[in-house]
Each structure stands twice: as C-alpha cells, then as structure tokens.
Amino acid sequence: MHKHILITGSTDGIGNLTALKLAKEGHFMYLHGRNEAKLNAVVSEFKEVSKNPNIKGYVADFSDLNAVKIMAERVKNDIPKLDILINNAGIFKTKDTFAKNKLDYRIAVNYLAPFILTNALLSNLKNTESPRIINLSSAAQSAVKKGVLIGATAVNSSEAYAQSKLALTMWSFDLAKQEPNITIIAVNPGSLLNTKMANEAYGQHWSPAEKGVEILYALAMHSSHVDKSGHYFDNDKGIYRNAHPDAYDQLKIENLLESTKLILSDH
C-alpha cells in the first residue's frame, strides 16, 4: 500500500536519495528544501526518473521559524493523512553563528524547526494506521546549555551541532511517551557519510551515503522497527543502543521543553 511520506531536507544528501528510493516505489512523496528553484528541479527530476507523478515540494528556510510555521500549515491542509515524517533537514557549518532571529543556526534548523513542524502535524499522523516519525540525531551529542539554546551564548559549530542533536533526541524520547500510537525513533544515520554537509564540515567522509539511506528506509518502512518507539538507533554500530545520558534524565528533558516553549513564544 502506498504511503504519504514527508522528508525534510530532501534536495541533497541522504534525504534526497531516500526520497528518490521511496518515489520509485510509488509512494506519495512530499519533499522540502530551502531553495525554491533547486526544489522544483528535484521534484521534476524525481517525477521523470521514478515515473511517479505524486511528488510535491514545500519551500521553507528552517532557520526562519515563521517560515517553518507557514510550511507546517500548508502541509497540514494539503496532506490530511501523513504516514511517515522524516525530520532529516540539518545544518553544520554556517558563515555566521546566529540567524536573523538571533538563534544559533544549528539550534534553529536541527531542533526547533522539526519541533514546530512535527507538533503541527501530529493530528495528520494520527489519521493513519501505523504512523512513524524518524528524527535524525547524530553520534555527536553534547549536554544542552540554556544559553546556547536561547541564543545568548555563542559556541563553535561542532558544539552547537552536538547540542542541537541531543536536544532533538531528548524531545524525541519525550514525544514517544506522549504519543504511544506513533512510532518515534531517533537515529544516527552514520558518521561522516559521503554527503555535502560532512564534506563541507570535515573535508572527508568515512562511509557511502547509501549506508544512511538504507537505515532511513528500514526505520520508515520495515515492520521490525514498529515496537522501537522512544529508542535510539546508532547506525555506526548497526544496533539500538543508549543515547547521551541526558536523554533519559526527566528533569533535564522538562527544562529543555520549558525553555523551548519560551523561545517559541518569543519567535
């Protein structure tokens, strides 16, 4: 049965390759990118290559939280039943530390944007039989500092990235408890895969991008992962294992969510 699948950050990297693999199977695919011309080109290419007309694009710069909210409303209205949401969009290196909204780019794109989008689409996901949310975490996870979260403290790209990915993982685990009927999995798709982001950040890669594609496809589609909600899959090891200890600290999770709500009320 063909599913309705939204993948953020699907104009490049493993998001792009996973989306194409699913498009070729005939699923209803919803792509996201921040550059309209590039997104339109990818949608056209996918339709031609996959022979699947059911592909649509959504434009939003995820560093702009208002743009995320606008996109979320469009998706909510366009796709009454959403089977799978893969929060893949991510950023590591940027020219500036802070976006126009004074938030660190990595915190905004890697954590706050998927937080906003996912919460807006929960009712759409609940309209389907076996919904799944796949959140792209990382092997890089570092304790979330409130100053970094709210944009009051500047840290280097690596540290901000690691904090954003732990924040995403902590929220994923909490959401899994709140939404027992949705399978929610955090995943490290693989360290230094051959993608634009890894090559720009480190000038090298360790594994082919296909390694990440395979695990995203499996987590989204295979029945063996349905009962793994609230868990972290580490694709470097190829197994479910523990994330950073803070992801299991209820008080720290509550503090993160409280700060998150305050940030969003100001933006």
LOSE-758641 format. One line per field, with one value per residue (C-alpha): residue number from 1; residue in three letters; y negated, z negated, x negated. Coordinates in Angstrom, 2 decimals. Each point is the difference from the previous one (the first is absolute). Example, Ala and Ser with C-alpha at 12.3 -4.5 7.8 and 13.67 -1.06 7.14 Angstrom:
# LOSE-758641
seq: (1; 2) $
type: (ALA; SER) $
yy: (4.50; -3.44) $
zz: (-7.80; 0.66) $
xx: (-12.30; -1.37) $
//
This chain:
# LOSE-758641
seq: (1; 2; 3; 4; 5; 6; 7; 8; 9; 10; 11; 12; 13; 14; 15; 16; 17; 18; 19; 20; 21; 22; 23; 24; 25; 26; 27; 28; 29; 30; 31; 32; 33; 34; 35; 36; 37; 38; 39; 40; 41; 42; 43; 44; 45; 46; 47; 48; 49; 50; 51; 52; 53; 54; 55; 56; 57; 58; 59; 60; 61; 62; 63; 64; 65; 66; 67; 68; 69; 70; 71; 72; 73; 74; 75; 76; 77; 78; 79; 80; 81; 82; 83; 84; 85; 86; 87; 88; 89; 90; 91; 92; 93; 94; 95; 96; 97; 98; 99; 100; 101; 102; 103; 104; 105; 106; 107; 108; 109; 110; 111; 112; 113; 114; 115; 116; 117; 118; 119; 120; 121; 122; 123; 124; 125; 126; 127; 128; 129; 130; 131; 132; 133; 134; 135; 136; 137; 138; 139; 140; 141; 142; 143; 144; 145; 146; 147; 148; 149; 150; 151; 152; 153; 154; 155; 156; 157; 158; 159; 160; 161; 162; 163; 164; 165; 166; 167; 168; 169; 170; 171; 172; 173; 174; 175; 176; 177; 178; 179; 180; 181; 182; 183; 184; 185; 186; 187; 188; 189; 190; 191; 192; 193; 194; 195; 196; 197; 198; 199; 200; 201; 202; 203; 204; 205; 206; 207; 208; 209; 210; 211; 212; 213; 214; 215; 216; 217; 218; 219; 220; 221; 222; 223; 224; 225; 226; 227; 228; 229; 230; 231; 232; 233; 234; 235; 236; 237; 238; 239; 240; 241; 242; 243; 244; 245; 246; 247; 248; 249; 250; 251; 252; 253; 254; 255; 256; 257; 258; 259; 260; 261; 262; 263; 264; 265; 266; 267) $
type: (MET; HIS; LYS; HIS; ILE; LEU; ILE; THR; GLY; SER; THR; ASP; GLY; ILE; GLY; ASN; LEU; THR; ALA; LEU; LYS; LEU; ALA; LYS; GLU; GLY; HIS; PHE; MET; TYR; LEU; HIS; GLY; ARG; ASN; GLU; ALA; LYS; LEU; ASN; ALA; VAL; VAL; SER; GLU; PHE; LYS; GLU; VAL; SER; LYS; ASN; PRO; ASN; ILE; LYS; GLY; TYR; VAL; ALA; ASP; PHE; SER; ASP; LEU; ASN; ALA; VAL; LYS; ILE; MET; ALA; GLU; ARG; VAL; LYS; ASN; ASP; ILE; PRO; LYS; LEU; ASP; ILE; LEU; ILE; ASN; ASN; ALA; GLY; ILE; PHE; LYS; THR; LYS; ASP; THR; PHE; ALA; LYS; ASN; LYS; LEU; ASP; TYR; ARG; ILE; ALA; VAL; ASN; TYR; LEU; ALA; PRO; PHE; ILE; LEU; THR; ASN; ALA; LEU; LEU; SER; ASN; LEU; LYS; ASN; THR; GLU; SER; PRO; ARG; ILE; ILE; ASN; LEU; SER; SER; ALA; ALA; GLN; SER; ALA; VAL; LYS; LYS; GLY; VAL; LEU; ILE; GLY; ALA; THR; ALA; VAL; ASN; SER; SER; GLU; ALA; TYR; ALA; GLN; SER; LYS; LEU; ALA; LEU; THR; MET; TRP; SER; PHE; ASP; LEU; ALA; LYS; GLN; GLU; PRO; ASN; ILE; THR; ILE; ILE; ALA; VAL; ASN; PRO; GLY; SER; LEU; LEU; ASN; THR; LYS; MET; ALA; ASN; GLU; ALA; TYR; GLY; GLN; HIS; TRP; SER; PRO; ALA; GLU; LYS; GLY; VAL; GLU; ILE; LEU; TYR; ALA; LEU; ALA; MET; HIS; SER; SER; HIS; VAL; ASP; LYS; SER; GLY; HIS; TYR; PHE; ASP; ASN; ASP; LYS; GLY; ILE; TYR; ARG; ASN; ALA; HIS; PRO; ASP; ALA; TYR; ASP; GLN; LEU; LYS; ILE; GLU; ASN; LEU; LEU; GLU; SER; THR; LYS; LEU; ILE; LEU; SER; ASP; HIS) $
yy: (0.00; -3.39; -2.37; -3.78; -0.96; -3.38; -0.27; -3.32; -1.01; 2.15; -1.97; 1.35; 2.88; 3.01; -1.78; -0.38; 3.58; 1.46; -2.05; 1.23; 3.64; -0.38; -1.94; 2.88; 2.29; -2.21; -1.65; -3.50; -2.04; -3.48; -1.60; -3.03; -2.41; -3.57; -0.98; -0.09; 0.38; 2.96; 1.63; -0.37; 1.53; 3.00; 0.50; -0.04; 2.36; 2.43; 0.06; 0.82; 2.59; 1.76; -0.25; -1.07; -3.12; -0.17; -2.15; -3.48; -2.54; -2.36; -2.96; -1.30; -1.33; 1.93; -2.68; -2.22; 1.46; -2.01; 1.61; 3.40; -0.85; -1.08; 3.19; 2.07; -1.55; 0.72; 3.61; 0.39; -1.16; 1.86; 3.41; 1.05; 3.39; 0.06; 3.46; -0.84; -3.15; 0.11; -3.05; 0.10; -3.69; -0.98; -2.50; 0.00; -2.70; -3.53; -3.32; -1.61; 1.49; -1.54; -0.21; -3.17; 1.03; -0.04; 3.78; 2.25; 1.42; 3.58; -0.34; -1.54; 2.40; 3.26; -0.22; -2.83; 0.39; 3.73; -0.66; -2.56; 2.02; 3.30; -1.42; -1.74; 3.29; 2.37; 0.07; 0.88; 2.82; 1.31; 0.32; 3.00; 3.56; 0.32; -3.45; -0.50; -2.94; 0.45; -2.71; -0.26; -0.22; 0.51; 1.76; -3.54; -0.80; -2.55; -1.28; -2.77; -3.35; -2.48; -2.89; 1.77; 1.09; -3.52; -1.69; -1.80; 1.91; 0.67; 3.28; 1.58; 1.85; 3.47; -0.74; -1.71; 2.91; 2.57; -1.90; -0.33; 3.75; 0.91; -2.44; 1.75; 3.41; -1.07; -1.40; 3.13; 2.22; -2.25; -0.18; 3.80; 0.13; -2.61; 1.66; 3.78; 0.62; -1.51; 1.76; -2.64; 0.93; -2.09; 1.18; -0.67; 0.90; 0.42; -2.20; -1.93; 1.43; -1.15; -3.02; -3.70; -0.85; 2.40; -0.91; -3.73; 0.47; 2.42; 0.19; 3.78; 2.88; 3.48; 1.80; -0.23; -1.96; 3.20; 1.23; -2.77; 0.55; 3.65; -0.67; -2.86; 2.23; 2.87; -2.14; -1.53; 3.12; 3.26; 1.55; 1.07; -3.58; -0.66; 0.94; -2.10; -3.32; -2.17; 1.66; -1.09; 1.92; -0.44; 0.87; -0.16; 3.17; 1.22; 0.45; -1.72; -1.33; -2.71; -3.62; -2.70; 0.46; -3.32; 1.52; 2.13; -2.74; -1.09; -3.23; -1.07; 0.90; -2.09; -2.95; 0.33; 0.01; -2.92; -2.06; 1.09; -1.26; -3.32; -0.38; 0.77; -2.44; -2.73; 1.01) $
zz: (0.00; 0.96; -2.85; -0.37; -0.98; -0.79; -0.11; -0.99; 1.52; 3.05; 2.68; -1.09; -1.74; -1.53; -0.16; 3.76; 0.66; -2.43; 1.56; 3.48; -1.15; -1.49; 3.03; 2.25; -2.09; 0.82; -3.37; -0.29; -0.62; -1.51; 0.27; -1.80; 0.81; -0.80; 3.61; 2.18; 3.34; -1.22; -1.58; 3.18; 2.01; -2.37; 0.13; 3.82; 0.13; -2.45; 1.98; 3.17; -1.48; -2.22; 2.41; -3.10; 0.41; -3.71; -1.10; -1.46; -1.43; -2.97; -0.38; -3.38; -1.48; -3.27; -1.67; 0.27; -2.47; 1.47; 3.38; -1.71; -1.49; 3.41; 1.62; -2.82; 0.61; 3.72; -0.58; -2.63; 2.47; 3.03; -1.53; -2.34; -0.54; -0.43; -0.53; -0.44; -0.94; 0.32; -1.65; 2.00; 0.65; -1.80; 0.02; -1.35; 1.43; 0.55; 0.84; -3.08; -3.39; -0.39; 2.37; 0.43; -2.96; -2.25; -0.48; 0.83; 3.49; -1.18; -2.90; 2.30; 2.95; -1.75; -3.02; -0.08; 3.61; -0.28; -3.40; 1.55; 3.14; -1.79; -2.68; 2.68; 1.89; -2.86; 0.85; 3.63; -1.14; -2.36; 2.96; 1.25; -1.23; -0.82; 0.09; -0.47; -0.75; 0.69; -1.53; 1.21; -2.99; 0.04; -1.74; -1.03; -3.06; -2.63; -3.12; 0.95; -1.57; -0.40; 1.19; 3.29; 0.37; -0.36; 2.02; -2.92; 0.26; 3.06; 0.36; 2.93; 2.77; -1.32; -3.50; 1.20; 2.36; -2.77; -2.35; 2.69; 0.65; -3.67; -0.36; 2.94; -1.60; -3.43; 1.55; 2.15; -3.08; -1.80; 3.03; 0.22; -3.55; 0.78; 3.27; -0.57; 3.31; 2.08; 0.50; -0.68; 0.49; -0.27; 2.24; 0.65; 3.73; 0.00; -0.75; 2.86; 2.80; 3.51; 0.01; 0.68; -3.72; -1.16; 2.81; -0.64; -3.74; -0.02; 3.57; -0.08; -0.45; -1.54; 1.54; 3.13; -0.22; 0.80; -3.53; -1.33; 2.67; -0.91; -3.69; 0.65; 2.40; -2.50; -2.94; 2.06; 1.73; -1.71; -2.53; -2.25; -1.27; -0.96; -3.66; -0.37; -0.71; -2.42; 0.89; 1.67; 2.93; 0.49; 3.59; -0.73; -2.02; 1.88; -3.22; -2.43; -2.93; -2.62; 1.06; -2.19; -3.71; 0.03; 2.41; -2.92; -2.64; -0.47; -1.79; 2.77; 2.61; -1.81; -0.22; 3.73; 0.93; -2.31; 1.60; 3.46; -0.64; -1.23; 3.13; 2.27; -1.82; 0.81; 3.65) $
xx: (0.00; -1.40; -0.76; -0.04; -3.55; -1.56; -3.80; -1.55; -3.31; 0.60; -1.83; -3.41; -1.69; 1.68; 3.36; -0.10; -1.08; 2.54; 2.78; -0.90; -0.08; 3.49; 1.28; -1.05; 2.23; 2.98; 0.55; 1.49; -3.13; -0.23; -3.42; -1.36; -2.80; -0.97; -0.79; 3.11; -1.78; -2.04; 3.05; 2.05; -2.84; -0.17; 3.78; -0.08; -2.97; 1.63; 3.25; -1.92; -2.36; 2.55; 2.95; 1.94; 2.17; 0.85; -2.92; 0.36; -2.43; 0.17; -2.35; -1.15; -3.21; -0.12; -2.14; 3.11; 2.50; 2.87; -0.70; 0.15; 3.40; 1.32; -1.23; 1.49; 3.43; -0.24; -0.96; 2.70; 2.64; -1.39; -0.65; 2.85; -1.61; -3.78; -1.51; -3.66; -1.92; -3.78; -1.57; -3.21; -0.78; -3.17; -2.83; -3.54; -2.24; 1.28; -1.62; 1.54; 0.79; 3.43; 2.96; 2.07; 2.15; -3.13; 0.10; -2.93; 0.52; -0.49; 2.44; 2.62; -0.33; -0.91; 2.30; 2.55; 1.17; 0.80; 1.58; 2.38; 0.73; 0.61; 2.28; 2.05; 0.45; 0.82; 3.71; -0.82; -2.25; 2.66; 2.39; -1.98; -0.27; -3.70; -1.63; -3.72; -2.27; -3.71; -2.19; -3.59; -2.26; -3.77; -2.86; -0.94; 2.13; -0.92; 1.80; 2.43; -0.85; 2.85; -2.15; -0.72; 3.62; 1.41; -2.76; -1.66; -3.29; -2.13; -1.91; -1.82; 1.83; -0.83; 1.26; 3.19; 0.66; -0.50; 2.31; 2.68; -0.12; 0.29; 2.93; 1.69; -0.60; 1.28; 3.17; 0.42; 0.02; 2.47; 2.31; -0.04; 1.39; 2.66; 1.05; 0.08; 1.80; -2.81; -3.34; -2.66; -3.64; -3.17; -2.82; -3.64; 0.02; -3.78; -2.98; -1.61; 2.08; -0.87; 2.31; -0.38; 0.33; -2.72; -2.39; 0.45; -0.49; -2.92; -1.31; 0.32; 2.43; -0.18; 2.97; 2.17; 3.24; 1.89; -0.73; 2.22; 2.64; 0.33; 0.64; 2.45; 1.93; 0.04; 1.09; 2.79; 1.27; -0.99; 2.38; -2.91; -0.40; 3.63; -0.52; -3.17; 1.68; -1.95; -3.30; -3.24; -1.49; -3.74; -0.82; -3.74; 0.54; 3.08; 1.98; 2.33; -2.03; 0.05; -0.21; -1.61; 0.95; 1.91; 2.52; 1.24; -0.02; 3.61; -0.87; -2.38; 2.60; 2.62; -2.42; -0.75; 3.68; 0.76; -2.79; 1.15; 3.53; -1.36; -2.15; 2.93; 2.26; -2.56; -0.41) $
//
